[in-house]
Amino acid sequence: MYTLFKKILFQFEPETSHTIAMRGLQFAYRCGLTRFISPSISTTQHSQTLMGLNFPNRVGLAAGLDKNADYIDALASLGFGFIEIGTVTPKPQTGNPKPRLFRLTKHEAIINRMGFNSKGVAYVKNNLMKMRYRGILGVNIGKNKETPNEKAIDDYLIGFRELWPYASYITINISSPNTPGLRELQESHFLKTLLSALKQEQHRISISQQKYVPLVLKISPDLSDEALRELSQIMLENKMDGVIATNTTIERKGVEDSPYAKEAGGLSGAPLRARSTQVIRELHHILQNNIPIIASGGIMDETSAKEKLEAGAVLLQIYTGFIYQGSGLIANICF
Ligand SMILES: Cc1cc2nc3c(=O)[nH]c(=O)nc-3n(C[C@H](O)[C@H](O)[C@H](O)COP(=O)(O)O)c2cc1C
């Protein structure tokens, strides 16, 4: 059924298809129809406890699909073990001018330069107050484009302080290639201060509010081996609760023949798979099970999902695979 649905959807310009698909899903959910398409996934067989959280299964939705928490309940009805919303910026911002989303169908890939189009913390908070979903929710936070890196901590602290009550865990996104300079926050001097400020805030809240909200860092696949080693050390020193490897890549290896190859932005999907797995393997080697790894990047089928687990990941997140394969992918990779 999804093959037919996809055929129709892919006739539209990608951002329009996204809106149609999400509104269609919302409508189907409200009419009680999503239960006919969602797989029955046994929670007893597939549950995982990690970061002090009980995941009903290890397949989650990656950040970026539901940036403003508009569709959580509808998405959850498809059988995801967890959902990550965002990236949320403190103030609303429109992101980059359109077109900013490109489908590389032959390569089962996407290039996006959305640029954190976010309706902002206040809007998202309001949606989170209304959601019915009681499962595992990741809230991915970022900084506004106009905020200089020297002041980035303030933006991440706003995201954390405003949204922790609704979050099962908070993801710190410093790896999107579409906000100028953002990935510099992965450099040691920025990262050390950012993580220690957020960890202090986490500690303060866990004492005063009796709720420990795990902090997860989402990293880029484009780091050098040395940068990855340094970053891992800083994560260990700061006792990070988890790491998501990886975000999209600025590399174009394998898609050079696409008419969109020269479009600026982050590449996701099948061409990202190998590099993303390599990062997981390296991280696993350095972190030695001290920080759980959440895989994101090119999980398109059973083989690519198994590869991530073998490399050392414990949870899986899908985005591009979900666009190309539909919700059937969730049950297929629910090992
Ligand atoms: C259109 C689009 C928008 C995205 N937006 C975000 C975002 O706002 N924040 C984020 O952390 N990652 C974002 N991502 C990255 C995904 O969460 C994911 O890490 C990446 O696409 C690799 O996984 P995939 O190959 O399964 O798509 C986005 C990806 C796409 C394709």
The ligand as a MOL file (V3000), in Angstrom:
LIG
                    3D

  0  0  0     0  0            999 V3000
M  V30 BEGIN CTAB
M  V30 COUNTS 31 33 0 0 0
M  V30 BEGIN ATOM
M  V30 1 C 14.5740 16.9050 5.9920 0
M  V30 2 C 15.4200 16.5700 7.1910 0
M  V30 3 C 15.4010 17.4050 8.2860 0
M  V30 4 C 16.1850 17.1170 9.3970 0
M  V30 5 N 16.1340 17.9400 10.4840 0
M  V30 6 C 16.8430 17.6280 11.5900 0
M  V30 7 C 16.7620 18.4390 12.7490 0
M  V30 8 O 16.0290 19.4120 12.8090 0
M  V30 9 N 17.5410 18.0990 13.8090 0
M  V30 10 C 18.3540 17.0060 13.8110 0
M  V30 11 O 19.0260 16.7360 14.8070 0
M  V30 12 N 18.4460 16.2150 12.7250 0
M  V30 13 C 17.7070 16.5040 11.6340 0
M  V30 14 N 17.7910 15.6990 10.5350 0
M  V30 15 C 18.7190 14.5420 10.5500 0
M  V30 16 C 18.0100 13.2450 10.9020 0
M  V30 17 O 17.4810 13.2910 12.1970 0
M  V30 18 C 18.9660 12.0590 10.8040 0
M  V30 19 O 19.9370 12.1760 11.8240 0
M  V30 20 C 19.6880 11.9860 9.4610 0
M  V30 21 O 18.7860 12.2480 8.4230 0
M  V30 22 C 20.3260 10.6140 9.2190 0
M  V30 23 O 19.3790 9.5900 9.2870 0
M  V30 24 P 18.6510 8.9630 7.9850 0
M  V30 25 O 19.7210 8.5500 7.0230 0
M  V30 26 O 17.8270 7.8300 8.5380 0
M  V30 27 O 17.7860 10.0370 7.4290 0
M  V30 28 C 17.0090 15.9670 9.4020 0
M  V30 29 C 17.0340 15.1260 8.2860 0
M  V30 30 C 16.2540 15.4080 7.1970 0
M  V30 31 C 16.2870 14.4910 6.0130 0
M  V30 END ATOM
M  V30 BEGIN BOND
M  V30 1 1 1 2
M  V30 2 1 2 3
M  V30 3 2 2 30
M  V30 4 2 3 4
M  V30 5 1 4 5
M  V30 6 1 4 28
M  V30 7 2 5 6
M  V30 8 1 6 7
M  V30 9 1 6 13
M  V30 10 2 7 8
M  V30 11 1 7 9
M  V30 12 1 9 10
M  V30 13 2 10 11
M  V30 14 1 10 12
M  V30 15 2 12 13
M  V30 16 1 13 14
M  V30 17 1 14 15
M  V30 18 1 14 28
M  V30 19 1 15 16
M  V30 20 1 16 17
M  V30 21 1 16 18
M  V30 22 1 18 19
M  V30 23 1 18 20
M  V30 24 1 20 21
M  V30 25 1 20 22
M  V30 26 1 22 23
M  V30 27 1 23 24
M  V30 28 2 24 25
M  V30 29 1 24 26
M  V30 30 1 24 27
M  V30 31 2 28 29
M  V30 32 1 29 30
M  V30 33 1 30 31
M  V30 END BOND
M  V30 END CTAB
M  END
